[in-house]
Amino acid sequence: MKLGVEAALVRGEIVAGDVEVDDGVVVGVGLAGGKRGRVAVPGFVDLQVNGFGGVDFLAAGTEEYLRAGEALLLTGVTAYQPTFITAAEGTRIDALHAMPANGARPRILGAHLEGPFLSPERLGTHPQAHRCDPDLALLDRLLEPGRVTEMTVAPELPGAGALIRRLLERGVVVSAGHTNATAKEAHEAFDLGVSTVTHLFNAMRPFRSRDPGIAGVALTRPDVYVQMIVDGHHLADETVRLVWAAAGGRVGLVTDATAGASNGGGTYQLGDVEIVAVADGPPTREDGVLAGTVLTMIDAVRNVHALGIPFEDAIGAATAVPARILGRTDVGVLEPGGPADVVVIDDRLDIVHVLCAGEERVVARD
C-alpha cells in the first residue's frame, strides 16, 4: 500500500517521494507519485502519559487501555509509556500487572514509575503520604512484575546511589525529577548513569546564577537527554527556545497527559488526586497546583514548531529522541525495513492518516 505522500522524514532528513508499506513494514521510500502537501513521519513516542481519553492508567483495566489507546492513535502516538505517579505500593503493583503486554495498539513500551523516591520539597501534585526515601526492598517489589522501563528519582536523597545502580542493573532508564539536587549532586548522578531529566524545570531546584541546579547541569552535559512539556503553561516560550539552543538534538517532548486529554473539561483522577481540567488551561488540584496536562503530542509538535524550531527537529523530538532515551531502535523511525508506525501530516500540521504496525487507524478527512 502506498501512502500518497509528497515526501517522508527518514532518519531526520526529508526524502522526496511516496512511501510504501506492506505487512506492517515500510518497504520503500522516495517512490514516484504521491500528493503534494503531505509528509509521512515516524509515529510519535510519548514517554510520560498518566492517562488519556478519560482514562487514568493507575486504575485502568483492559477496556480502559483500549479506549485510551484509540484516543492516543488519533493524536499520532504509536508507542508510549503508561506513567504511574506516586501511590500506595499495592495500587502501583496492581497497575503494573494490569498494563497490557506487547501487541497492544499503540505499542506499550513499558511503565514509567514517577516516584515514590522524590524530594519532599519538589513533590508537585504527588501525594506526600506515599513519598519515601530510597528503599531497595520496595524497589525490588515494584520491579518484580518486570514491566518497568523508566523510573523518575530524586538523586540527592539518602541511599539514591544504590537505588540507581540497582535500576541500571535491571535495565531501567533512570530519570532525575521532582528533585532539589544541587549542581554537584546532579553531576554525581549523571556520572553514575542517570541519563535523562523528567519535565525539565518543572518540580526541580530553580536555576540561579551561582546555583544552576540539576536543570543547568543537564543543559550543559552532552550525555544527558532532557524531557520537556511544551503546552504553553509549564514553560515560557523563551525557556523553550533557551533549552533548544543549549540542548538541541537531545530534547524529547513529553505530554505528561492526564485523563482529561482528548476528553474535554471536567473532574478526573490522577491516582489518588482529584484534578480539574479546563479547556484553556492545564489541569490543577483543588489548591491550584499544576497536575499534568491535557496536551497531545501533535499539539506539542505544533507548539515548538511555532516557536521557530525546524519541522524536522520538532518531529525528531517527538520520535527519534524519545526512542534514544529508552535505547529503542524499533520505534521513532521511518525507513525501509522498519516498522510501519507512520503519521501522515498535511501542510497545516493536521493529521491525515495514522498507521500502527501497518494498520490504518485514522482515515483521510478530505
N, C-alpha and C positions, 0 to 999 in steps of 0.2 A: 504494500500500500504506500503510495506517495502522499506526502502531507500537503502539497500545494503551497510551498513557501518560496519566497524570493531568495532567502539566504538562511544560514544557520550559524549559531555561535558554537564553534568547535574548538575545544581547549583554549578558550579565551579569545579566539580570532574569528572574525566574520568571514564565512566562506560562502560565496555566491552560489546559488543553485538550490534545487529541491532536495528533500530528504526522503529516503525510502526506509520503511520498517517491515519486518517480516518475523512472525513467530516470536514476538517480544524482544527483538534485537534490531538495532539500527544496522542496515545492510549497505547503505550508500548515502553520500552527501555530495553536494556540488553537481547535481543532476540537472538535465535540461528541463525546462518547464517551470511551473510554479506560478504564484500570484504575487504581484507587486504589493509592497507594504506589509508583508507578513514574514516574520522571522521565527525560526524554531530555536529554542534554547533548552538547556537541561531542566528537568523537573526540579523544583525548589526543595531545599533541605532545611528543615527547621529544628534546631537543637533544643528549643525551650517552648513547649506547648503544654500549659497546665490544663487546658480544656478548650473546647471549640463547639460551635453549633448547639449550645445549650447543655453540653456535657462537661462535667468536672471529672477528669481522669482518675482522681484519687478514689472516686466512688463508682467507677464505670464497670459495667459488665460487657458481655459480647455485643448485645444490641446497641448499647451506647457507643462502643467503639465503631461499629458500622455506621451509625448516624454521624458521628463526628468525622469519620474518615471521608464520607461522601462530601461533607461540607468543606473539608480541607482540600480535597481534589479540585473543587470548583475554584479555589484560590491559587491553584498551581502547585501545591505542596504534594510531592510524590514520595517523600520519605521524611520521617520525623521521630523525635524522642518524646514520648509522653513524660511529663515532668511532674514530680510529686513533691509538694512543699512539705515543710516540717509538720509532722503529725505524730500521733501515737504509734508506737512500734508495730502493734498488731495491724493497724489500719494500713500502714505502708507495706507490710509483708503481704497482706491480702491483696493490695493493689498490684504488687509485683506478680503475684500468681495469676491475677485476672487479666493482665496485659496479654493480648494475643501474640502468638508465636509468628515466625516468619511465614509469609504467604498472605498476610493482610494487605489490603489496598486502602490507603497508601502503605508503603513499606514502613514497618515499625523497626527502628534501628536498635532499640533497647531503651531502658529507662534512664532518665536524668533525675538523680536524687539531689534536691536542693536542700541541704541540711540533713540532719539536725545540728551538725557541728559548726555553728555560726556564732559570730560575735554578738554578745548581748547588747552591744551598743549600736549595731547595724542590722537589726532584725527586719526592718521594714514591716511588711504585713505578716511575717511568720510568727506564729503564737509562741510566746515566751514559755508557756507551760511544757512544751515538748523540746525546747532547745537544750542541748547539753554539750559539755566539753568532750573532746575525743575519747572514745571508748572502743577498744579493739574488739571486745566480745560483742558489743552491739553492732559494730560494723560487720563482723562475720555473719551475724544473724540476718542482717539486711542483704548481704551478698549471697547468702545461701541459695535463694531461688535461681541465681545465675542469670539475672536479667538486666543488670545494671551496666551501662556503658559510660556514664559520666556522673561525677559527683561534685557538687559545689561545697567547698570547705573554707573556713576562715583559717589561714595557715599560721597565724600568730598564736593560736590557742595552745595551752599546755598539752603536750602529747601529740600535736598535729604531725610532727615529723614521722613518727612511727605509723600513724594513720595513712599518711601519703604514701609511704613505702609499701604498705600492705595493699593499698588500692592499685598502685602501679604493678605490683607483683601479680595482681589478678586481672591485669589488662584493662583497668578502668581509667578513663581520662579524668585527671584531676583539674578542676577549675577553681580559681580563687574568687570568692564572692561573699557578700554580706560580711565584710571584713574591715577591721580597723588597723590592718598591718601598716607599719612604717615602711619607708623605703628599704631600710636594712633587712627587715623581716620579709619583705617582698622578694628581694634578691635571693635570700636564703631559700625561699620556697621554690622560686623558679630554677635555682641551681639543683634543687632536689628532684625536680621533674614535673612540677606544676607547669602546665603548658598553655593555659588559656585563662581568661578572666570573664566571669559572668556579668552580664549587663554593665559594661564599663561606666564608671562614675556614679551609678545608682547603688545605694546601700553599701557605700565604702568610704573610707577615710578621704576627706576632701583634698584636692591638690592645692598646695600652698607653695610659696616661693622657696622656702627653706625646708619644707616638709612635703615633698611631692607624693608621698604615699604610694600605694600599690598602683594607682592609675598612672602616675608619672613614670614609674619604673616600667610598667607594661608597654607604654608607648615608646620607650627608648630601647627596648630589647628586641632584636630581630627574631629571637627564638620563641616569642610569645604571641599567641593569637589573642585578639580581643573580640568579644561579642558585644553587640550594641543594639539597643532598641531605638528605632527611628520612627516614632509615632507623632512627633510634634509636641509632645508633652514631657517625656522623660529627659530629653536633651534639647538644649537650644541649637538653632541652626548653626551658629558659629562653632559650637562644640563639636558638632558632627563634622564640619569642614576641618577643624583642627585635628581631630582623630584621623581623618583620611589623609591629611598632609603628613602626619607623623607615621602612620602605620598602614598606608595603602598596600593592598595585596595580602594583608593578614587580618583584615576586618571581616568578621562574619555577622550577618544580620540575623537577629532572632526576633520573634514576635512577643514572647512572654505572654501569649494569648491565654485568656480565661474563657469560661463557659459562655460569656456574652458575645464573643467574637462570632460574627456572621449570624447572630441570633436576635439582634435588637436590644434596646434598653430594658432594664428590669433588675430584679434582685436575684443573685446567683450565689452559689457556694464556691469557695476556693479552699478546699479541705475543710477545716473546722471554722473557717472565717466566712461570715456573710459579707458580700460585697454588692455594691450598686453600680451598674453600668448605665451610662447615658450616651446619647447619640453623638454628642460633640465633644466628648472628653474621655479621659481614662477611668477605669473602674476605681472605686475607693472603698475603704472601710467606713464604718459609721463615723469615725473620728477624722476622716479626711485623708488618711494615709493612702498613698497610691497602692493599688493591689493588682499588678499585672496590667494587661491591655485588652483592647478589642481589635488590635491590629491584625491585618492579614499580610502575608508575605508579599503579594503583588503590590499592596499599598506601600510597604516598606521600600520596595524597589523603586516605585514611582517617587517616593519622598526623597530618597537620596539622589536620584537622577535629576529631580527638580532643583537640587542644591548645586548642580554643576558637575556631578560625578558622571563620567562617561558611561554610556549604556552598558558596554562590555564589563566594566568594573562593578557596576551596580548589580548586574546579573551574577557575576562571579561571587559577590559577597553573599548571595542567597543560594549558591550552588557549590562551586568548587571549594571555597574556603571552609564552609561547614564540614564538607566531606573530609578535607585535610585535617581539620581539628580532631575528627574521630579516627583518622588513619584509614578511611574507606576509599577504595578505588572503584567501587561498583555503583556509586550514586554521585550525583552532582556533575556528571559528564555527558556529553553528546559526541559520539564518534563511532565510526564503523566498528562493529563487533561489540559495542557497548549496549547496555540495557535501553530499551525504548521507553524511557521515562522522559517525556518531552512536553514542553509547553509551547504552543504557538501563540505569538503575540502580534497584534497589529500595530500600525504606526501611531496609535493613540495610547499604547501600552495597555490595551484591553486584551483579555484572554479570549482566544477564539476556540482552541482545542486544548485538551489535556490528555495525554496518553500515559498510562502507568502499566509497565510491562507489556506495552503494545496495545492495551485495551483503551479504546476511546471513551473518555468519561465526560467530556464537555463537547457539545455539538456546535458547529459554527452558527453564529447568530445572524447571518445575512444570507 
